[in-house]
Amino acid sequence: MPKEIRLPLNDDELISLKAGDRILLSGIVYTARDAAHKRMVEQEKEGIPFPIDLAGQVLYYVGPTPAKPGEAIGSAGPTTSGRMDLYTPRLLEKGLKGMIGKGYRSEEVKRSIVTHKAVYFGAVGGAAALISRSIKSAEVVAYEDLGTEAIRKLTIEKFPVFVINDIHGGDIYQEGVAKYKL
């Protein structure tokens, strides 16, 4: 049975999560992909604050398609998370507590997840149309010029994810491979 979590995340809740846990997230998440990550970090170096307060927040690595009439968003499947790895440790330092994507993370990101008590969730790739049903509203909040890579504020309800990397150093990908090694 999946555990239901209301966002934003807090440290007490993160302590209970383990790699492999099935979760249903509800609340607010923000979208951000490669271009948005790069811009946030570059602008911060220039003294420009992040366009959103990252404290306790979750970023969803997605570039959604346009919404059909009557829908909040189009297909909204996860993108490969490794493309954000260069920028992720800095965002975790600034208070980011969760990320949703697909695929492996670098060793540096996994260490940073443990150090900053965060979590990396995996969403099922290839199920973008189904996942979008959990998104109840979508609004561009920054970098509109980036199109699908703009930062959006999403209201989600029972959004299905798995814990991939937890604050204890757990890694469901490594654990899965280890089960089948001779």
N, C-alpha and C positions, 0 to 999 in steps of 0.2 A: 504494500500500500504506500503510495507516495506521501511524503511529508509536505504539508502546505505551509508556505512561508509568505508573510506579508512584508513588503519592502517599505522603507530602506532596511538594509542589513545592519545588525549590531554584533559586537564581539561575542556576547553570550550565545547568540544563535549560531554563530560560525563555529564555535567550539564543538557543538553537537554534530556538525556535519562531517561525514566520512566519504572518501572516494567510493563511488558506486551507488550512493544514495540516490533514489528517485525523488524529485522535488517538483512541486507545482508552485510557481511564483505568481504573486498578485501584487499590484501596486504600480509604481512608476519606474521605468528603465529609460535610459538614453541610448540612442544609436550613435555609433562612431566607428568609422572604418579608417583605412590607411591615411587618406588625405586629411581627415579631421584630426587624427592623432598627430600627424606631422605639423599641422598648423597650430594646434594647441601648444605643443612643446616649443616650437619656434617662436611663437608670440610671447610665451612666458619668458623666454630668454631675452626678449626685447622689453620686458617689464609690463606686458599686457596680461591681465589676469585671464584665467580660463573663463569661457563663456557660461559655464555651469559650475556650481559648487559640487565637487566630487565626493565630499564627506558622506560615507555610508552608501554611496550610489552603486548601481550596476550599469555597465556599458554592454550593449548588445552589438556585436559585430555583424552588421547587416546593411545592405543597400537595397531597400525595398523597391518593388515595382510600383508604378502609379496605382492608386485605388480605383476600382470600378465604382460606378454610381451606387451610392448607398452603403459602401464599405469604408472602414476606417483606413485601410491600407491594402496594397496589393500583396503579391507573394513576398514573404519576409523570412527566408531561410538563412541560416548562419553562414558566414564566410570563414575562410581559413584564418585562424587566429594568429598563426606564426608571423603574419605580415605586420602585426602590431607590436611584436616583441621588443623592437628597438625602443619604443616609447613607453611601454607598460610599466617598467619599474618607477619611472618618474610619476606617473599617474597614481600608482599605489602609494608612493610617498606623500602625495597630496590628499590621500584619504579614500581613494577608490576602494571598494570592498568586494566587488564582484564583476565578473566578465562572463559573457555568454558567446560561444562560438563553436567551431569544430576544429579538430585536429590537435596535434601536439604543441606544447609550449617549450621554449628554451629552458635550459638549466638555470639561467639567470632569472628568468621570470618565475620559475617554480620556487627558487630561493626567496625571491621578493614576496611571493604569495605567503610563504611561511613567516618571513620577517614582519610583514605588515598586516598579518592576520586577515587575509582575503581568501577568496575562493574562485575557482574557474569552473564554470558550468558548461556542459556540452549540450547543444540542441541537436536534434536529428536532422542531418542534411538530407536533401531530397524530398522533404515534407513541407516545403515552403508554404504551399497553399493551405495545408492543414494548420500549421503553426500560426498563420495570420489570423485564424479564427479566435485565438486567444488575445489578440490585440484589439482593444475596444476604442482607442482614439490615438491619433498621431498628429503631432504639430511640430513644424520646423522651428527650432529655437536658436540656431546659430549656423553660420556658413551656408546660407541658402544658395550661394553661387556654386557650391559643390554638387548640386543636383541630388542624385541618390545617395551621395556620401555626406550630405548635410547632417548636422546633429539634430535629431528629432527627440521629442519627449513622447514616450509611448505609455499609455495606460494599459496594463496587461491583467488578465484574469486567468488563473490556473494555467499558466504557461509551462509546458512540460520540459524539464531539463534533468540532466544527471550531474552529480558532482564528479568532476574529472580530477582536479587537484584541490586538496583541502589544506587547512592551516597546520596540519600535523605532518605534512610532507607526503601524504598519500597520493598515489597516482594510479588511477584505474587502468590506464593504458599499460603501464609497466607491470601492474599486478596481473592483468589479463595475459600478457605475454609469458610471464613467469610460470603461470599454471600449466603451460603447454611445452615448456622447455624440458628436454631430457636430461 
